Structures are given as C-alpha cells and as structure tokens.
C-alpha cells in the first residue's frame, strides 16, 4: 500500500514562542518533536510549509509605505529562515530532511523541483518548502494548496496557533461563536470563513484536497491529525 502524502502548514508566529524573539529555539524544537510523532506513525510522506509572520508581516510594510512586491519578497525570505530553523531541529532528532525553496539560494537549500521533491518524499525524507510560491501577491496558504496539488498530497493539516478549528465568527471576540465539525470547500468559500485565503481555498476545492484545521499548541495534535483522528474541523 503506498504511503499517504500530506502537507503540514505551520504558523510562523508559533515559532516565536512568547514572542520575545522572532525564532525561539526551544519552541522550534517542540514543534519538531510534534512532527516527529507524526513521522513515527509510519506510512506517511510529509511535506511542511511554514509561514513567516514571526519575522515579517505585510501590515508592517504597509505602515512603512513599502511597495507590495518588495514586501512580499521579504516575507518569502522570512519563510526560508523559518524553514532552515525547523530543518535543523528535525535533523537534531535524527530525521532526514530537505529544504527546497522557490527562490534560488543554492548555498543554503535545494531549488524547488517538483519531481525531486516527490523523490525526496518517497525516500522517507521530510521536505520543507520555503520561499512561498516564488511570486508576490500569494500567501503561504496558497503555497500549501499549490504544493499539495503538485505533489499529489491527499490532505493539508492546517496547524493553527491557538485556534482549535473553524468558527462561524472569531471566538476570541465572540463568546457565542459556533465551531464547525465539518465543512465543504464550497461552504468555506460561500460563507467567507477565512480558513485560508480564497485562492488557496479554491485550489483545494478544485483538486479535492482535504483540510484539517486544528490547534498545534496541544501536545500530540499534529500526530492525531496525521492519523485522521477526529480533531478540529475537517473540510472536504
């Protein structure tokens, strides 16, 4: 039976821990250990995408009056920094890992080539995709959907930083917010639920990619989601 291929989408903010520093080595090690638990299940080929919000945010660029394309390229570089930090933490745990980037930085990472990424996955390596899509105006959510479609991943695990699923409104602002157990891709787009940006949601819909949204800060949750346990919100 072929291994199940998955993408884990991590929040960049989660790598900053208590936010006293952009990348908290202790927090990165904790995340790496959680990914290892999923890897140790066996039968999985794992790709990982990390956001860059702990280092650089578009809102900061807007406040500075920066041109959007330049700001987005800075964000892509931030995701590569996070990818390298996570690669190091995973390798400390004895996991074979490759970082592949859509921006050409051969001194630090392999360039993203679809067939090579699939080959790395089939060899049991965890592949971390850095640099977004390589183009401005696209988020790391869209990168997750695009890479999942390209490599034939069955599911995206949307590991949120402190949010345990999808709600009808922001649960941090509204105590009466209702959590969805399941949703269709059409409902996500129709209700404008902000699970991910609309481009990413449409890509997942068109390519029948399942999404599980869950809180990555609960110990064991990445493993549970990878094992298809009932957790968070499932979108299909």
C-alpha positions as a printed Julia matrix, in Angstrom:
236×3 Matrix{Float64}:
   0.0    0.0    0.0
   1.53   3.38  -0.99
   2.33   5.87   1.77
  -0.13   8.67   2.41
   1.29  12.03   1.35
   0.43  15.04   3.49
   1.31  18.72   3.84
   1.64  20.26   7.3
   1.06  24.03   7.23
   2.58  25.7   10.3
   2.01  29.19  11.62
   5.17  31.28  11.57
   4.05  33.06  14.73
   4.13  29.75  16.61
   7.91  29.62  16.17
   8.39  32.77  18.23
   7.13  31.21  21.45
   6.38  34.02  23.89
   7.26  36.5   21.1
  10.33  37.81  22.92
  12.33  36.76  19.86
  11.43  36.06  16.25
  12.6   32.44  16.33
  12.62  30.72  19.71
  14.89  27.64  19.52
  13.01  25.93  22.35
   9.65  26.37  20.61
  11.09  25.21  17.28
  12.38  22.03  18.97
   8.94  21.42  20.46
   7.33  21.74  17.02
   9.95  19.4   15.55
   9.16  16.8   18.22
   5.46  17.01  17.37
   6.23  16.48  13.67
   8.45  13.5   14.6
   5.5   11.9   16.39
   3.54  12.05  13.13
   6.53  10.73  11.19
   6.91   7.83  13.61
   3.38   6.65  12.8
   4.87   5.2    9.61
   3.22   5.12   6.22
   3.39   8.9    5.79
   5.26  11.12   3.36
   5.45  14.55   4.98
   5.88  17.97   3.41
   5.97  21.07   5.63
   5.29  24.74   4.9
   5.94  27.45   7.49
   4.63  31.0    7.41
   6.88  33.98   8.05
   4.71  36.17  10.26
   7.05  35.86  13.24
   9.73  37.74  11.28
   7.92  39.93   8.77
   4.31  40.93   8.24
   2.66  42.73   5.34
   0.94  45.15   7.71
   4.33  46.39   8.82
   5.25  47.0    5.19
   2.03  48.89   4.55
   2.67  51.12   7.56
   6.11  51.9    6.12
   4.6   52.72   2.73
   6.54  49.9    1.13
   5.66  48.63  -2.35
   3.76  45.32  -2.14
   6.07  43.16  -4.27
   9.17  44.1   -2.25
   7.32  43.42   0.99
   6.19  40.02  -0.25
   9.71  39.03  -1.27
  10.88  39.93   2.23
   8.14  37.66   3.57
   9.35  34.82   1.34
  12.87  35.21   2.75
  11.37  35.06   6.27
   9.76  31.7    5.45
  13.13  30.37   4.3
  14.7   31.4    7.61
  11.94  29.53   9.45
  12.36  26.51   7.17
  16.09  26.31   7.92
  15.48  26.6   11.66
  12.93  23.78  11.52
  15.2   21.64   9.34
  17.98  21.92  11.9
  15.62  20.96  14.75
  14.27  17.93  12.85
  17.77  16.74  11.97
  18.78  17.01  15.64
  16.05  14.41  16.23
  17.6   12.1   13.65
  15.13  12.77  10.83
  16.4   13.08   7.28
  15.19  16.41   5.95
  15.41  18.55   2.83
  14.58  22.24   2.5
  13.54  23.24  -1.02
  12.97  26.86  -1.93
  11.16  28.58  -4.77
  13.73  31.4   -4.57
  17.14  30.36  -5.84
  19.5   30.22  -2.82
  21.69  27.19  -3.63
  24.15  27.95  -0.83
  21.55  27.09   1.82
  18.81  24.96   0.21
  17.87  22.98  -2.87
  15.76  24.72  -5.51
  12.17  23.52  -5.64
  11.74  21.0   -8.45
   8.52  19.01  -8.35
   9.98  15.65  -9.37
  12.88  15.99  -6.95
  10.5   16.9   -4.13
   8.47  13.75  -4.82
  11.67  11.68  -4.96
  12.74  13.05  -1.56
   9.33  12.22  -0.09
   9.43   8.69  -1.49
  12.84   8.21   0.17
  11.25   8.99   3.53
  12.67  12.48   3.9
  10.64  15.3    5.38
  10.56  18.07   2.77
  10.22  21.67   3.96
   9.07  24.09   1.27
  10.41  27.63   1.76
  10.01  30.85  -0.17
   6.28  30.67  -0.83
   5.33  30.26  -4.47
   8.27  32.43  -5.53
   5.85  35.14  -6.64
   4.46  38.18  -4.8
   0.75  38.5   -4.02
   0.45  34.85  -2.94
   0.28  33.7    0.68
   1.82  30.63   2.29
  -1.75  29.24   2.45
  -1.8   29.34  -1.34
   1.67  27.78  -1.35
   0.31  24.91   0.74
  -2.56  24.31  -1.67
  -0.32  24.62  -4.72
   2.38  22.27  -3.43
  -0.24  19.78  -2.25
  -1.75  19.72  -5.73
   1.65  19.47  -7.42
   2.99  16.58  -5.35
  -0.33  14.76  -5.08
  -0.86  15.23  -1.33
  -4.19  13.94  -0.05
  -4.58  16.34   2.83
  -3.36  19.62   4.31
  -3.02  19.79   8.09
  -3.61  23.46   8.94
  -1.84  23.72  12.28
  -3.15  26.93  13.81
  -1.51  28.86  16.63
  -4.12  28.74  19.41
  -7.26  28.16  17.28
  -8.83  24.71  17.58
 -10.93  24.74  14.4
 -13.15  26.83  12.18
 -15.87  29.0   13.74
 -18.74  31.0   12.29
 -17.08  34.12  13.79
 -13.93  34.97  15.71
 -14.1   33.01  19.01
 -11.63  35.4   20.62
 -14.07  38.27  20.14
 -17.43  36.47  20.35
 -18.25  34.06  23.19
 -21.22  32.69  21.25
 -19.09  31.65  18.26
 -20.03  28.19  16.97
 -17.37  25.7   15.92
 -17.88  23.64  12.78
 -17.01  19.93  12.96
 -17.1   19.51   9.19
 -17.43  21.82   6.2
 -17.34  21.5    2.44
 -14.94  23.56   0.34
 -17.98  25.23  -1.19
 -19.23  26.3    2.26
 -15.84  27.75   3.16
 -15.89  29.91   0.04
 -19.6   30.73   0.2
 -19.54  31.73   3.88
 -16.17  33.52   3.51
 -14.91  31.76   6.65
 -11.28  32.9    6.34
  -9.82  29.45   6.95
  -7.29  30.38   4.31
  -7.31  32.95   1.55
  -9.8   32.44  -1.27
  -7.15  31.48  -3.83
  -5.92  28.65  -1.6
  -9.46  27.52  -0.78
 -10.4   27.41  -4.46
  -7.26  25.4   -5.29
  -8.14  22.84  -2.62
 -11.72  22.65  -3.87
 -10.69  22.16  -7.5
  -8.17  19.45  -6.59
 -10.24  17.64  -3.93
  -7.66  18.23  -1.2
  -8.99  17.64   2.3
  -8.07  20.12   5.04
  -7.97  19.58   8.81
  -7.82  22.77  10.9
  -6.64  22.29  14.5
  -4.63  23.83  17.34
  -0.94  22.95  17.02
  -0.23  24.03  20.61
  -1.95  20.96  22.08
   0.61  18.2   22.55
   0.05  15.3   20.16
  -2.39  17.15  17.9
  -0.21  17.01  14.77
   0.07  13.24  15.22
  -3.69  12.92  15.79
  -4.49  14.94  12.68
  -2.0   12.91  10.62
  -3.62   9.71  11.88
  -7.03  11.04  10.72
  -8.44  11.12  14.25
 -11.48  13.34  14.79
  -9.96  16.67  15.7
 -10.62  20.33  14.94
 -12.6   20.98  11.76
 -12.44  18.8    8.64
 -13.02  20.41   5.26
 -13.64  18.18   2.25
